[in-house]
Amino acid sequence: MYSSHRYQSLKPGFASISLKNNKVVSFFSGVGDDHISVENYVVALLLRRDEKPSKYREILKTIAAEILDQTQDGKFLKLLPNLYKDLAKI
């Protein structure tokens, strides 16, 4: 996923790919002046093949922001159970 983002742009944004049995949707934090929270990170969701990545863009943006704000000290690990609950509502 990382290379998909970097080949497209250094700015924050979304990408998705289809694999044999799954899909992946991801958010890239960006590099340079336009980055969000921390540079050069990707937060990705593994989806079933029948799920639509577009349904997860808004929630992924929110989740990625929360995770990226907590990466430096590892506090994001405590956030994961609640973030998963938010995802489960989709």
Beta strands, then each sheet from edge to edge (+ up, - down):
strand 1: 13-18
strand 2: 22-28
strand 3: 42-48
sheet 1: 1+ 2- 3+
end
